[in-house]
Amino acid sequence: MRLDQWLWAVRVYRTRPLAVAAIKGGHVKLNGQPTKPARDVHPGEVITAQTETLLRTLRVIASPSSRVGAKLVPQYAEDLTPPQELERAKARALIPVPTRPKGMGRPTKRDRRILDQLDS
């Protein structure tokens, strides 16, 4: 099975185009090496995939014939993600996202700079 299909089938990414974009963007590594979306995956290989908030590490157990339900994912992928990474993702989720009050209009150049500083 292709790498992009496998990542989609075991629910690492919501859609195949997102999986392809992540692979081409260098956010997915197969056995520690950058790869291409069409590369076949085999049992025993280790995949590291950066999602929006989490760096997931998975070992391929098998290839599903199509997308599987969340309860069936452990049959096809073993989650090797370190507990520290899971804690870091939970901490990121607790940080409040800055919002502008309704009716304030578009941010000014100064407001944009301040928002950009908060992101970095």
N, CA, C and O atoms as a Tinker XYZ file with bonds, in Angstrom:
   480  protein
     1  N      0.841000   -1.177000    0.000000    73     2
     2  CA     0.000000    0.000000    0.000000    64     1     3
     3  C      0.887000    1.241000    0.000000    63     2     4     5
     4  O      1.940000    1.260000    0.638000    81     3
     5  N      0.459000    2.272000   -0.716000    73     3     6
     6  CA     1.205000    3.538000   -0.775000    64     5     7
     7  C      1.212000    4.199000    0.604000    63     6     8     9
     8  O      0.292000    4.015000    1.401000    81     7
     9  N      2.263000    4.967000    0.867000    73     7    10
    10  CA     2.401000    5.652000    2.148000    64     9    11
    11  C      1.260000    6.626000    2.395000    63    10    12    13
    12  O      0.704000    6.652000    3.493000    81    11
    13  N      0.895000    7.433000    1.389000    73    11    14
    14  CA    -0.184000    8.402000    1.597000    64    13    15
    15  C     -1.513000    7.704000    1.873000    63    14    16    17
    16  O     -2.299000    8.179000    2.693000    81    15
    17  N     -1.770000    6.596000    1.207000    73    15    18
    18  CA    -2.989000    5.834000    1.448000    64    17    19
    19  C     -2.985000    5.245000    2.859000    63    18    20    21
    20  O     -4.006000    5.261000    3.545000    81    19
    21  N     -1.843000    4.731000    3.285000    73    19    22
    22  CA    -1.747000    4.120000    4.610000    64    21    23
    23  C     -1.988000    5.162000    5.704000    63    22    24    25
    24  O     -2.722000    4.906000    6.659000    81    23
    25  N     -1.364000    6.343000    5.561000    73    23    26
    26  CA    -1.550000    7.403000    6.554000    64    25    27
    27  C     -3.012000    7.830000    6.637000    63    26    28    29
    28  O     -3.513000    8.113000    7.726000    81    27
    29  N     -3.692000    7.879000    5.510000    73    27    30
    30  CA    -5.104000    8.216000    5.497000    64    29    31
    31  C     -5.945000    7.080000    6.081000    63    30    32    33
    32  O     -6.869000    7.322000    6.857000    81    31
    33  N     -5.623000    5.845000    5.706000    73    31    34
    34  CA    -6.416000    4.685000    6.139000    64    33    35
    35  C     -6.349000    4.469000    7.650000    63    34    36    37
    36  O     -7.330000    4.028000    8.249000    81    35
    37  N     -5.205000    4.771000    8.279000    73    35    38
    38  CA    -5.088000    4.575000    9.732000    64    37    39
    39  C     -5.336000    5.875000   10.493000    63    38    40    41
    40  O     -4.989000    5.989000   11.669000    81    39
    41  N     -5.935000    6.849000    9.818000    73    39    42
    42  CA    -6.446000    8.072000   10.434000    64    41    43
    43  C     -5.385000    8.996000   11.031000    63    42    44    45
    44  O     -5.640000    9.666000   12.032000    81    43
    45  N     -4.197000    9.037000   10.424000    73    43    46
    46  CA    -3.197000   10.013000   10.843000    64    45    47
    47  C     -3.577000   11.369000   10.266000    63    46    48    49
    48  O     -3.470000   12.389000   10.947000    81    47
    49  N     -4.026000   11.384000    9.002000    73    47    50
    50  CA    -4.494000   12.602000    8.344000    64    49    51
    51  C     -5.938000   12.389000    7.898000    63    50    52    53
    52  O     -6.338000   11.268000    7.583000    81    51
    53  N     -6.718000   13.471000    7.873000    73    51    54
    54  CA    -8.142000   13.382000    7.543000    64    53    55
    55  C     -8.403000   13.034000    6.083000    63    54    56    57
    56  O     -9.369000   12.336000    5.775000    81    55
    57  N     -7.542000   13.519000    5.174000    73    55    58
    58  CA    -7.740000   13.254000    3.758000    64    57    59
    59  C     -6.417000   12.836000    3.127000    63    58    60    61
    60  O     -5.344000   13.107000    3.667000    81    59
    61  N     -6.507000   12.179000    1.986000    73    59    62
    62  CA    -5.280000   11.807000    1.275000    64    61    63
    63  C     -4.520000   13.022000    0.780000    63    62    64    65
    64  O     -3.292000   13.034000    0.871000    81    63
    65  N     -5.193000   14.059000    0.255000    73    63    66
    66  CA    -4.433000   15.241000   -0.158000    64    65    67
    67  C     -3.645000   15.876000    0.999000    63    66    68    69
    68  O     -2.545000   16.385000    0.784000    81    67
    69  N     -4.185000   15.852000    2.204000    73    67    70
    70  CA    -3.439000   16.357000    3.360000    64    69    71
    71  C     -2.217000   15.484000    3.630000    63    70    72    73
    72  O     -1.146000   15.992000    3.964000    81    71
    73  N     -2.381000   14.172000    3.485000    73    71    74
    74  CA    -1.263000   13.254000    3.682000    64    73    75
    75  C     -0.177000   13.499000    2.634000    63    74    76    77
    76  O      1.009000   13.527000    2.961000    81    75
    77  N     -0.578000   13.674000    1.388000    73    75    78
    78  CA     0.382000   13.940000    0.307000    64    77    79
    79  C      1.127000   15.244000    0.564000    63    78    80    81
    80  O      2.345000   15.309000    0.401000    81    79
    81  N      0.394000   16.285000    0.968000    73    79    82
    82  CA     1.020000   17.579000    1.232000    64    81    83
    83  C      2.013000   17.485000    2.379000    63    82    84    85
    84  O      3.078000   18.102000    2.330000    81    83
    85  N      1.675000   16.720000    3.412000    73    83    86
    86  CA     2.582000   16.557000    4.550000    64    85    87
    87  C      3.845000   15.807000    4.131000    63    86    88    89
    88  O      4.947000   16.162000    4.548000    81    87
    89  N      3.684000   14.781000    3.316000    73    87    90
    90  CA     4.848000   14.010000    2.858000    64    89    91
    91  C      5.746000   14.880000    1.985000    63    90    92    93
    92  O      6.961000   14.914000    2.178000    81    91
    93  N      5.147000   15.581000    1.026000    73    91    94
    94  CA     5.941000   16.439000    0.146000    64    93    95
    95  C      6.571000   17.592000    0.901000    63    94    96    97
    96  O      7.637000   18.073000    0.515000    81    95
    97  N      5.933000   18.046000    1.973000    73    95    98
    98  CA     6.459000   19.138000    2.788000    64    97    99
    99  C      7.543000   18.705000    3.756000    63    98   100   101
   100  O      8.107000   19.539000    4.465000    81    99
   101  N      7.843000   17.416000    3.797000    73    99   102
   102  CA     8.902000   16.920000    4.670000    64   101   103
   103  C      8.460000   16.666000    6.101000    63   102   104   105
   104  O      9.300000   16.526000    6.990000    81   103
   105  N      7.147000   16.604000    6.338000    73   103   106
   106  CA     6.634000   16.382000    7.689000    64   105   107
   107  C      6.478000   14.906000    8.029000    63   106   108   109
   108  O      6.120000   14.560000    9.155000    81   107
   109  N      6.749000   14.029000    7.051000    73   107   110
   110  CA     6.639000   12.590000    7.268000    64   109   111
   111  C      7.968000   11.946000    6.909000    63   110   112   113
   112  O      8.539000   12.209000    5.851000    81   111
   113  N      8.449000   11.098000    7.809000    73   111   114
   114  CA     9.695000   10.369000    7.555000    64   113   115
   115  C      9.426000    8.883000    7.723000    63   114   116   117
   116  O      8.681000    8.470000    8.611000    81   115
   117  N     10.035000    8.095000    6.868000    73   115   118
   118  CA     9.903000    6.651000    6.914000    64   117   119
   119  C     11.256000    6.090000    7.298000    63   118   120   121
   120  O     12.225000    6.238000    6.553000    81   119
   121  N     11.335000    5.449000    8.449000    73   119   122
   122  CA    12.599000    4.940000    8.994000    64   121   123
   123  C     13.644000    6.056000    9.097000    63   122   124   125
   124  O     14.831000    5.832000    8.860000    81   123
   125  N     13.189000    7.251000    9.451000    73   123   126
   126  CA    14.090000    8.378000    9.655000    64   125   127
   127  C     14.524000    9.095000    8.394000    63   126   128   129
   128  O     15.322000   10.030000    8.470000    81   127
   129  N     14.030000    8.692000    7.246000    73   127   130
   130  CA    14.414000    9.292000    5.969000    64   129   131
   131  C     13.215000    9.965000    5.310000    63   130   132   133
   132  O     12.102000    9.445000    5.387000    81   131
   133  N     13.419000   11.118000    4.660000    73   131   134
   134  CA    12.321000   11.715000    3.879000    64   133   135
   135  C     11.902000   10.747000    2.778000    63   134   136   137
   136  O     12.714000    9.944000    2.317000    81   135
   137  N     10.674000   10.814000    2.364000    73   135   138
   138  CA    10.171000    9.852000    1.399000    64   137   139
   139  C      9.192000   10.513000    0.441000    63   138   140   141
   140  O      8.976000   11.723000    0.498000    81   139
   141  N      8.606000    9.719000   -0.429000    73   139   142
   142  CA     7.630000   10.198000   -1.405000    64   141   143
   143  C      6.284000    9.545000   -1.122000    63   142   144   145
   144  O      6.228000    8.476000   -0.515000    81   143
   145  N      5.185000   10.189000   -1.563000    73   143   146
   146  CA     3.855000    9.641000   -1.271000    64   145   147
   147  C      3.595000    8.253000   -1.853000    63   146   148   149
   148  O      2.839000    7.477000   -1.269000    81   147
   149  N      4.197000    7.930000   -2.974000    73   147   150
   150  CA     3.905000    6.662000   -3.642000    64   149   151
   151  C      4.740000    5.491000   -3.126000    63   150   152   153
   152  O      4.582000    4.369000   -3.608000    81   151
   153  N      5.614000    5.727000   -2.166000    73   151   154
   154  CA     6.453000    4.639000   -1.663000    64   153   155
   155  C      5.596000    3.628000   -0.915000    63   154   156   157
   156  O      4.718000    4.005000   -0.139000    81   155
   157  N      5.849000    2.352000   -1.148000    73   155   158
   158  CA     5.105000    1.293000   -0.466000    64   157   159
   159  C      5.589000    1.157000    0.971000    63   158   160   161
   160  O      6.779000    1.288000    1.257000    81   159
   161  N      4.644000    0.891000    1.868000    73   159   162
   162  CA     5.002000    0.637000    3.259000    64   161   163
   163  C      4.905000   -0.853000    3.529000    63   162   164   165
   164  O      4.065000   -1.550000    2.960000    81   163
   165  N      5.772000   -1.326000    4.400000    73   163   166
   166  CA     5.828000   -2.743000    4.728000    64   165   167
   167  C      5.793000   -2.918000    6.240000    63   166   168   169
   168  O      6.217000   -2.022000    6.970000    81   167
   169  N      5.298000   -4.048000    6.722000    73   167   170
   170  CA     5.253000   -4.283000    8.167000    64   169   171
   171  C      6.637000   -4.141000    8.798000    63   170   172   173
   172  O      7.639000   -4.588000    8.240000    81   171
   173  N      6.670000   -3.507000    9.974000    73   171   174
   174  CA     7.917000   -3.313000   10.705000    64   173   175
   175  C      8.557000   -1.956000   10.491000    63   174   176   177
   176  O      9.426000   -1.561000   11.268000    81   175
   177  N      8.150000   -1.226000    9.452000    73   175   178
   178  CA     8.720000    0.096000    9.202000    64   177   179
   179  C      8.152000    1.101000   10.198000    63   178   180   181
   180  O      7.010000    0.982000   10.642000    81   179
   181  N      8.979000    2.101000   10.543000    73   179   182
   182  CA     8.579000    3.126000   11.500000    64   181   183
   183  C      8.334000    4.433000   10.755000    63   182   184   185
   184  O      9.182000    4.894000    9.990000    81   183
   185  N      7.166000    5.023000   10.989000    73   183   186
   186  CA     6.773000    6.267000   10.335000    64   185   187
   187  C      6.662000    7.353000   11.396000    63   186   188   189
   188  O      6.032000    7.159000   12.436000    81   187
   189  N      7.282000    8.502000   11.120000    73   187   190
   190  CA     7.167000    9.672000   11.986000    64   189   191
   191  C      6.407000   10.726000   11.202000    63   190   192   193
   192  O      6.846000   11.147000   10.132000    81   191
   193  N      5.256000   11.157000   11.736000    73   191   194
   194  CA     4.395000   12.107000   11.028000    64   193   195
   195  C      4.060000   13.288000   11.926000    63   194   196   197
   196  O      3.562000   13.112000   13.038000    81   195
   197  N      4.338000   14.497000   11.436000    73   195   198
   198  CA     4.002000   15.720000   12.158000    64   197   199
   199  C      2.597000   16.135000   11.751000    63   198   200   201
   200  O      2.362000   16.480000   10.593000    81   199
   201  N      1.664000   16.105000   12.692000    73   199   202
   202  CA     0.316000   16.618000   12.439000    64   201   203
   203  C      0.287000   18.045000   12.947000    63   202   204   205
   204  O      1.338000   18.607000   13.255000    81   203
   205  N     -0.886000   18.644000   13.041000    73   203   206
   206  CA    -0.971000   20.049000   13.449000    64   205   207
   207  C     -0.333000   20.302000   14.806000    63   206   208   209
   208  O      0.397000   21.279000   14.973000    81   207
   209  N     -0.599000   19.435000   15.778000    73   207   210
   210  CA    -0.112000   19.683000   17.137000    64   209   211
   211  C      0.774000   18.585000   17.688000    63   210   212   213
   212  O      1.308000   18.730000   18.788000    81   211
   213  N      0.948000   17.502000   16.970000    73   211   214
   214  CA     1.579000   16.319000   17.540000    64   213   215
   215  C      2.557000   15.673000   16.566000    63   214   216   217
   216  O      2.273000   15.565000   15.373000    81   215
   217  N      3.700000   15.249000   17.072000    73   215   218
   218  CA     4.655000   14.467000   16.282000    64   217   219
   219  C      4.407000   13.004000   16.624000    63   218   220   221
   220  O      4.813000   12.530000   17.685000    81   219
   221  N      3.740000   12.292000   15.723000    73   219   222
   222  CA     3.360000   10.899000   15.977000    64   221   223
   223  C      4.389000    9.953000   15.407000    63   222   224   225
   224  O      4.923000   10.179000   14.320000    81   223
   225  N      4.668000    8.887000   16.147000    73   223   226
   226  CA     5.568000    7.834000   15.705000    64   225   227
   227  C      4.763000    6.541000   15.679000    63   226   228   229
   228  O      4.185000    6.138000   16.688000    81   227
   229  N      4.731000    5.893000   14.512000    73   227   230
   230  CA     3.927000    4.684000   14.337000    64   229   231
   231  C      4.755000    3.582000   13.699000    63   230   232   233
   232  O      5.601000    3.845000   12.844000    81   231
   233  N      4.506000    2.343000   14.119000    73   231   234
   234  CA     5.128000    1.182000   13.468000    64   233   235
   235  C      4.049000    0.495000   12.648000    63   234   236   237
   236  O      2.953000    0.236000   13.144000    81   235
   237  N      4.359000    0.204000   11.405000    73   235   238
   238  CA     3.410000   -0.446000   10.503000    64   237   239
   239  C      3.283000   -1.912000   10.908000    63   238   240   241
   240  O      4.280000   -2.629000   10.997000    81   239
   241  N      2.050000   -2.347000   11.153000    73   239   242
   242  CA     1.791000   -3.760000   11.448000    64   241   243
   243  C      1.245000   -4.452000   10.209000    63   242   244   245
   244  O      1.670000   -5.554000    9.862000    81   243
   245  N      0.296000   -3.792000    9.544000    73   243   246
   246  CA    -0.300000   -4.351000    8.324000    64   245   247
   247  C     -0.881000   -3.206000    7.506000    63   246   248   249
   248  O     -0.908000   -2.057000    7.946000    81   247
   249  N     -1.345000   -3.542000    6.307000    73   247   250
   250  CA    -1.975000   -2.554000    5.430000    64   249   251
   251  C     -3.456000   -2.867000    5.308000    63   250   252   253
   252  O     -3.815000   -3.953000    4.854000    81   251
   253  N     -4.328000   -1.938000    5.704000    73   251   254
   254  CA    -5.769000   -2.187000    5.555000    64   253   255
   255  C     -6.186000   -2.080000    4.094000    63   254   256   257
   256  O     -5.522000   -1.423000    3.293000    81   255
   257  N     -7.291000   -2.733000    3.760000    73   255   258
   258  CA    -7.761000   -2.674000    2.375000    64   257   259
   259  C     -8.390000   -1.322000    2.056000    63   258   260   261
   260  O     -8.392000   -0.895000    0.901000    81   259
   261  N     -8.928000   -0.641000    3.081000    73   259   262
   262  CA    -9.477000    0.700000    2.915000    64   261   263
   263  C     -9.416000    1.400000    4.268000    63   262   264   265
   264  O     -8.867000    0.848000    5.222000    81   263
   265  N     -9.969000    2.601000    4.366000    73   263   266
   266  CA    -9.945000    3.361000    5.614000    64   265   267
   267  C    -10.673000    2.580000    6.704000    63   266   268   269
   268  O    -11.747000    2.027000    6.472000    81   267
   269  N    -10.074000    2.541000    7.900000    73   267   270
   270  CA   -10.640000    1.756000    8.989000    64   269   271
   271  C    -11.176000    2.662000   10.081000    63   270   272   273
   272  O    -10.795000    3.829000   10.174000    81   271
   273  N    -12.048000    2.130000   10.895000    73   271   274
   274  CA   -12.584000    2.862000   12.032000    64   273   275
   275  C    -11.510000    3.049000   13.087000    63   274   276   277
   276  O    -10.511000    2.329000   13.105000    81   275
   277  N    -11.719000    4.016000   13.964000    73   275   278
   278  CA   -10.722000    4.349000   14.974000    64   277   279
   279  C    -10.419000    3.162000   15.892000    63   278   280   281
   280  O     -9.282000    3.005000   16.337000    81   279
   281  N    -11.411000    2.336000   16.175000    73   279   282
   282  CA   -11.192000    1.187000   17.056000    64   281   283
   283  C    -10.324000    0.112000   16.407000    63   282   284   285
   284  O     -9.710000   -0.690000   17.111000    81   283
   285  N    -10.266000    0.084000   15.082000    73   283   286
   286  CA    -9.498000   -0.941000   14.369000    64   285   287
   287  C     -8.066000   -0.518000   14.052000    63   286   288   289
   288  O     -7.271000   -1.339000   13.594000    81   287
   289  N     -7.728000    0.739000   14.285000    73   287   290
   290  CA    -6.390000    1.238000   13.961000    64   289   291
   291  C     -5.284000    0.431000   14.644000    63   290   292   293
   292  O     -4.265000    0.181000   14.000000    81   291
   293  N     -5.416000    0.005000   15.913000    73   291   294
   294  CA    -4.333000   -0.772000   16.540000    64   293   295
   295  C     -3.996000   -2.084000   15.837000    63   294   296   297
   296  O     -2.923000   -2.642000   16.068000    81   295
   297  N     -4.882000   -2.582000   14.990000    73   295   298
   298  CA    -4.583000   -3.796000   14.226000    64   297   299
   299  C     -3.583000   -3.530000   13.104000    63   298   300   301
   300  O     -2.932000   -4.453000   12.614000    81   299
   301  N     -3.465000   -2.261000   12.699000    73   299   302
   302  CA    -2.634000   -1.911000   11.550000    64   301   303
   303  C     -1.436000   -1.035000   11.890000    63   302   304   305
   304  O     -0.485000   -0.954000   11.113000    81   303
   305  N     -1.476000   -0.370000   13.063000    73   303   306
   306  CA    -0.392000    0.532000   13.439000    64   305   307
   307  C     -0.175000    0.476000   14.947000    63   306   308   309
   308  O     -1.128000    0.518000   15.725000    81   307
   309  N      1.080000    0.381000   15.345000    73   307   310
   310  CA     1.440000    0.426000   16.762000    64   309   311
   311  C      1.931000    1.832000   17.067000    63   310   312   313
   312  O      2.847000    2.330000   16.414000    81   311
   313  N      1.326000    2.468000   18.052000    73   311   314
   314  CA     1.669000    3.843000   18.403000    64   313   315
   315  C      2.896000    3.854000   19.304000    63   314   316   317
   316  O      2.858000    3.341000   20.422000    81   315
   317  N      3.998000    4.447000   18.806000    73   315   318
   318  CA     5.254000    4.544000   19.553000    64   317   319
   319  C      5.530000    5.972000   19.999000    63   318   320   321
   320  O      6.652000    6.290000   20.395000    81   319
   321  N      4.520000    6.834000   19.941000    73   319   322
   322  CA     4.695000    8.241000   20.300000    64   321   323
   323  C      5.104000    8.351000   21.762000    63   322   324   325
   324  O      4.434000    7.787000   22.627000    81   323
   325  N      6.200000    9.071000   22.062000    73   323   326
   326  CA     6.645000    9.206000   23.449000    64   325   327
   327  C      5.604000    9.941000   24.309000    63   326   328   329
   328  O      4.923000   10.839000   23.815000    81   327
   329  N      5.479000    9.567000   25.586000    73   327   330
   330  CA     4.502000   10.230000   26.464000    64   329   331
   331  C      4.759000   11.730000   26.611000    63   330   332   333
   332  O      3.811000   12.497000   26.779000    81   331
   333  N      6.036000   12.171000   26.550000    73   331   334
   334  CA     6.338000   13.598000   26.654000    64   333   335
   335  C      5.675000   14.373000   25.512000    63   334   336   337
   336  O      5.185000   15.485000   25.711000    81   335
   337  N      5.665000   13.785000   24.330000    73   335   338
   338  CA     5.069000   14.443000   23.166000    64   337   339
   339  C      3.559000   14.579000   23.349000    63   338   340   341
   340  O      2.980000   15.601000   22.981000    81   339
   341  N      2.924000   13.558000   23.914000    73   339   342
   342  CA     1.490000   13.626000   24.163000    64   341   343
   343  C      1.173000   14.707000   25.186000    63   342   344   345
   344  O      0.187000   15.430000   25.043000    81   343
   345  N      2.009000   14.819000   26.226000    73   343   346
   346  CA     1.815000   15.856000   27.241000    64   345   347
   347  C      1.994000   17.248000   26.636000    63   346   348   349
   348  O      1.248000   18.172000   26.961000    81   347
   349  N      2.984000   17.393000   25.755000    73   347   350
   350  CA     3.238000   18.674000   25.095000    64   349   351
   351  C      2.038000   19.085000   24.236000    63   350   352   353
   352  O      1.670000   20.258000   24.199000    81   351
   353  N      1.435000   18.118000   23.550000    73   351   354
   354  CA     0.265000   18.412000   22.719000    64   353   355
   355  C     -0.927000   18.824000   23.590000    63   354   356   357
   356  O     -1.683000   19.722000   23.219000    81   355
   357  N     -1.095000   18.175000   24.736000    73   355   358
   358  CA    -2.188000   18.545000   25.645000    64   357   359
   359  C     -1.970000   19.956000   26.181000    63   358   360   361
   360  O     -2.925000   20.721000   26.317000    81   359
   361  N     -0.721000   20.308000   26.484000    73   359   362
   362  CA    -0.420000   21.648000   26.992000    64   361   363
   363  C     -0.708000   22.704000   25.923000    63   362   364   365
   364  O     -1.218000   23.778000   26.242000    81   363
   365  N     -0.390000   22.413000   24.666000    73   363   366
   366  CA    -0.664000   23.348000   23.575000    64   365   367
   367  C     -2.161000   23.571000   23.406000    63   366   368   369
   368  O     -2.597000   24.672000   23.070000    81   367
   369  N     -2.940000   22.530000   23.639000    73   367   370
   370  CA    -4.387000   22.644000   23.476000    64   369   371
   371  C     -5.003000   23.532000   24.559000    63   370   372   373
   372  O     -6.071000   24.108000   24.351000    81   371
   373  N     -4.343000   23.645000   25.705000    73   371   374
   374  CA    -4.874000   24.452000   26.798000    64   373   375
   375  C     -4.575000   25.934000   26.664000    63   374   376   377
   376  O     -5.206000   26.752000   27.334000    81   375
   377  N     -3.618000   26.299000   25.807000    73   375   378
   378  CA    -3.258000   27.702000   25.621000    64   377   379
   379  C     -4.394000   28.401000   24.875000    63   378   380   381
   380  O     -4.781000   27.955000   23.794000    81   379
   381  N     -4.935000   29.489000   25.432000    73   379   382
   382  CA    -6.048000   30.159000   24.748000    64   381   383
   383  C     -5.601000   30.841000   23.458000    63   382   384   385
   384  O     -4.499000   31.383000   23.375000    81   383
   385  N     -6.458000   30.804000   22.472000    73   383   386
   386  CA    -6.186000   31.433000   21.190000    64   385   387
   387  C     -6.640000   32.891000   21.273000    63   386   388   389
   388  O     -7.780000   33.159000   21.652000    81   387
   389  N     -5.760000   33.837000   20.922000    73   387   390
   390  CA    -6.186000   35.236000   20.994000    64   389   391
   391  C     -7.283000   35.524000   19.968000    63   390   392   393
   392  O     -7.195000   35.113000   18.811000    81   391
   393  N     -8.305000   36.231000   20.413000    73   391   394
   394  CA    -9.404000   36.586000   19.521000    64   393   395
   395  C     -9.671000   38.085000   19.608000    63   394   396   397
   396  O     -9.333000   38.740000   20.594000    81   395
   397  N    -10.276000   38.601000   18.568000    73   395   398
   398  CA   -10.662000   40.014000   18.541000    64   397   399
   399  C    -12.150000   40.103000   18.839000    63   398   400   401
   400  O    -12.930000   39.281000   18.358000    81   399
   401  N    -12.549000   41.099000   19.632000    73   399   402
   402  CA   -13.985000   41.276000   19.889000    64   401   403
   403  C    -14.734000   41.557000   18.588000    63   402   404   405
   404  O    -14.215000   42.212000   17.683000    81   403
   405  N    -15.939000   41.059000   18.516000    73   403   406
   406  CA   -16.753000   41.253000   17.323000    64   405   407
   407  C    -17.033000   42.749000   17.134000    63   406   408   409
   408  O    -17.337000   43.461000   18.090000    81   407
   409  N    -16.925000   43.206000   15.892000    73   407   410
   410  CA   -17.191000   44.597000   15.578000    64   409   411
   411  C    -15.957000   45.480000   15.616000    63   410   412   413
   412  O    -16.062000   46.685000   15.387000    81   411
   413  N    -14.781000   44.913000   15.902000    73   411   414
   414  CA   -13.549000   45.702000   15.970000    64   413   415
   415  C    -12.970000   45.970000   14.591000    63   414   416   417
   416  O    -12.073000   46.801000   14.451000    81   415
   417  N    -13.465000   45.283000   13.572000    73   415   418
   418  CA   -12.948000   45.502000   12.229000    64   417   419
   419  C    -11.663000   44.729000   11.976000    63   418   420   421
   420  O    -11.257000   43.885000   12.774000    81   419
   421  N    -11.039000   45.034000   10.859000    73   419   422
   422  CA    -9.798000   44.357000   10.495000    64   421   423
   423  C     -8.668000   44.840000   11.380000    63   422   424   425
   424  O     -8.665000   45.996000   11.803000    81   423
   425  N     -7.693000   43.961000   11.672000    73   423   426
   426  CA    -6.564000   44.410000   12.476000    64   425   427
   427  C     -5.690000   45.400000   11.706000    63   426   428   429
   428  O     -5.523000   45.283000   10.492000    81   427
   429  N     -5.140000   46.368000   12.424000    73   427   430
   430  CA    -4.222000   47.322000   11.807000    64   429   431
   431  C     -2.865000   46.660000   11.654000    63   430   432   433
   432  O     -2.659000   45.534000   12.105000    81   431
   433  N     -1.959000   47.351000   11.026000    73   431   434
   434  CA    -0.617000   46.835000   10.846000    64   433   435
   435  C      0.030000   46.567000   12.211000    63   434   436   437
   436  O      0.707000   45.556000   12.396000    81   435
   437  N     -0.181000   47.468000   13.147000    73   435   438
   438  CA     0.372000   47.327000   14.495000    64   437   439
   439  C     -0.240000   46.105000   15.187000    63   438   440   441
   440  O      0.466000   45.325000   15.826000    81   439
   441  N     -1.575000   45.946000   15.051000    73   439   442
   442  CA    -2.248000   44.788000   15.637000    64   441   443
   443  C     -1.699000   43.490000   15.048000    63   442   444   445
   444  O     -1.499000   42.517000   15.774000    81   443
   445  N     -1.457000   43.471000   13.751000    73   443   446
   446  CA    -0.940000   42.275000   13.081000    64   445   447
   447  C      0.449000   41.917000   13.617000    63   446   448   449
   448  O      0.747000   40.744000   13.841000    81   447
   449  N      1.286000   42.915000   13.819000    73   447   450
   450  CA     2.627000   42.668000   14.366000    64   449   451
   451  C      2.537000   42.050000   15.766000    63   450   452   453
   452  O      3.273000   41.119000   16.094000    81   451
   453  N      1.632000   42.577000   16.577000    73   451   454
   454  CA     1.457000   42.040000   17.926000    64   453   455
   455  C      0.972000   40.593000   17.871000    63   454   456   457
   456  O      1.461000   39.746000   18.618000    81   455
   457  N      0.007000   40.303000   16.985000    73   455   458
   458  CA    -0.472000   38.932000   16.827000    64   457   459
   459  C      0.638000   38.003000   16.353000    63   458   460   461
   460  O      0.744000   36.871000   16.824000    81   459
   461  N      1.461000   38.471000   15.429000    73   459   462
   462  CA     2.569000   37.667000   14.927000    64   461   463
   463  C      3.586000   37.363000   16.025000    63   462   464   465
   464  O      4.166000   36.278000   16.048000    81   463
   465  N      3.803000   38.304000   16.928000    73   463   466
   466  CA     4.737000   38.073000   18.029000    64   465   467
   467  C      4.190000   37.017000   18.981000    63   466   468   469
   468  O      4.960000   36.245000   19.552000    81   467
   469  N      2.880000   36.971000   19.162000    73   467   470
   470  CA     2.267000   35.975000   20.031000    64   469   471
   471  C      2.424000   34.570000   19.461000    63   470   472   473
   472  O      2.568000   33.608000   20.216000    81   471
   473  N      2.397000   34.442000   18.130000    73   471   474
   474  CA     2.519000   33.135000   17.479000    64   473   475
   475  C      3.927000   32.570000   17.605000    63   474   476   477
   476  O      4.090000   31.352000   17.666000    81   475
   477  N      4.940000   33.414000   17.645000    73   475   478
   478  CA     6.314000   32.904000   17.674000    64   477   479
   479  C      6.866000   32.835000   19.062000    63   478   480
   480  O      8.011000   32.426000   19.251000    81   479
